[in-house]
């Protein structure tokens, strides 16, 4: 074995940790103080960020340049990641790289697989960044850019990233247990049972809505369907390449996968123009729905290294690349914001896109861009089962959320730079716009928007410019983001002649973006269901092993059937599906965050870190205030545009009086669909709120018992010494590369032996 590294002035603050005298170090602890150059650098970043925020918040009377949103976001993220995340790491997480992670301990080649941090970051980011950071900010833009930008950026730093990081850390110390199972272990039987049921049902709703957005983007789009379908065999090839052909060659397979992905996107246009391509890939919304359900099931049962992880990693190239391209385009094109800082819809709550005032509905609409309970399921589902080292959790948990927040900022900018008449034409449901350019122009011109009125000819011209027959009521957020991206990118690359290309590129990028959350979500829901059923004992005890093959197939089928039925309900919903389901998605998602933050807060108190309980505690209190207020309004509001039950009873009364059409329902069958859907949505709203109240009350009881020295003890697994090494950050340091070489030499010696 190579001799241990000798200390130098540059390495005197480094400690090398061994768990076996015959092995190289398994960890490096860096206690280097922050230098003068770094202090100056972060000081400049802080000042620049403050200037950007001042312009966004106080500039009035002239348009705000979108570049300032990019600057404010990046500067805030840099400061938050360097200082606030480090504080959480030092005071609460306290990672130990000399402890083996679940991936190392239980490595089974199926669910528990030590995965290169770069691939895992790609998988984690792809899994958490579903529809929320794309759709939510687009829909919330009707409230104005100022409250949206504050919540997206500041909320991510102090709430969303905190939740993701801490959930990942506590799950890693518990064999990668699911959030519901950790709630049962830490909160007791009653709170745990409520959490198990609530998290699973909420998860089903979340996956269904994510899939619904994909359906809206891919239906009747041969180009998009072909390109997205090709990512599956590409991912399988990448998984086999890393597993069998060239193990560890991440950079090599990354280049190959990226080239194949670009070819798939480029040839999608060619295929869509052929007779067979238009026939095979021009699918109805219902057919796309069935195919997505089937894909989710397959992705859940296959080994994680074969499809899920490489496909999500592959998707990250498209995601990060497209967002970076858009950010660069914004910095070059300097588009100005057309949306107001705060709109009158935020005050009066009568917005065309969705009803409800700024508080609480802006915060549940933006959802994943700032705080998302869905992330907690990924952070306690697949990610801890793939993690190589505990020190990587800050990069993956906290850094992954900041990356998603930046995606949300890009979505906000894309919507905010559009002419407001065009924005509401795209996002108002067909029941309001009438579905044609003429009726839509008449509708949006009477909304009291600033700027000159729009004409039907201008709306038709805008549709032609992006290669579409119509852009009226293209709800779901994805088309709006695509129009905004095409507007920016055509100014930088290709001019108006490539505007249609950029539009369809953005549509496919969004579908790829969101679909990765569907496959990962299905797998996580399978873990949750097997954990929950395993608690019942008897023959079901076998389900506690998440890799038991009969359980894998049965639980995967049950999960796919559950969210698939909700998806089909949304696809055929006369009220537009996304317009009625997304508020429920937002509430469910944020209530799930409340469950996650409750579990985290209880664990922090049990560990004796009462001094730092405010770190998860403040986001928890804010989230409860927002989501329970929203739930109350969705359940009890007398406004049929807000309250599910008021809407339900109006349509039911119309049906009872013998009407065959009412409101958005134009036929007898559609009227029955609305009555059924609003009943389901209203019932779920009640269940979700009740579950969260039970969980929070159980958490409060556990906190008081822990403070008094009683209650359920921590359920962390006993530590196991690690026998492997991996770098902590995205880029290896010089010292980490030296240690890696020692492990490589040792591996070669074993091969030679």
Buried (B, 14 or more C-beta within 10 A) or exposed (E): EEEEBEEEEEBEEBEBBBBEEEBBBBBBBEEEEEEEEEEEBBEEBBEBBEBBBEBBBEBEEEEBBBBBBBBBBBBBBBBBBBEBBBEBBEEBBEBBBBBBBBBBBBBEEBBBBBBBBBBBBBBBBBBBBBBBBBBBBBBBBBBBBBBBBBBBBBBBBBBBBBBBBBBBBBBBBBBBBBBBBBBBBBBBEBBBBBBBBBBBBBBBBBBBBBBBBBBBBBBEBBBBBBBBBBBBEBBBBBBBBBBEEEEEEBEEBBEBBBEBBEEBBEBBBEBBEEEEBEEBBBBEBBEBBBBBBEBBBBBBBBBBBBBBBBBBBBBBBBBBBBBEBBBBBBBBBEBEBBBBBBBBBBEEBBBBBBBBBBBBBBBBBBBBBBBBBBBBBBBBBBBBBBBBBBBBBBBBBBBBBBBBBBBBBBBBBBBBBBBBBBBBBBBBBBBBBBEBBBBBBBBBBEBEBEEEEBBBEBBBEBBBBBBBEBBBBBBBBBBBBBBBBBBBBBBBBEEEEBBBBBBBBBBBBBBBBBBBBBBBBBBBBBBBBBBBBBBEEEEBEEBBBBBBEEBBBBBBBBBBEBBBEBBBBBBBBBBBBBBBBBBBBBBBBBBBBBBBBBBBBBBBBBBEBEEBBEBBBBBBBBBBBBBBBBBBBBBEBEEBEBBBBBBBBBBBEBBEEEBEEBBBBEEEEBBBBBBBBBBBBBBBBBBBBEBBBBBBBBBBBBBEBBEEEEBBEBBBBEEBEBEBBBBBEEEBBEBBEBBBEBBEEBEEEEEEE
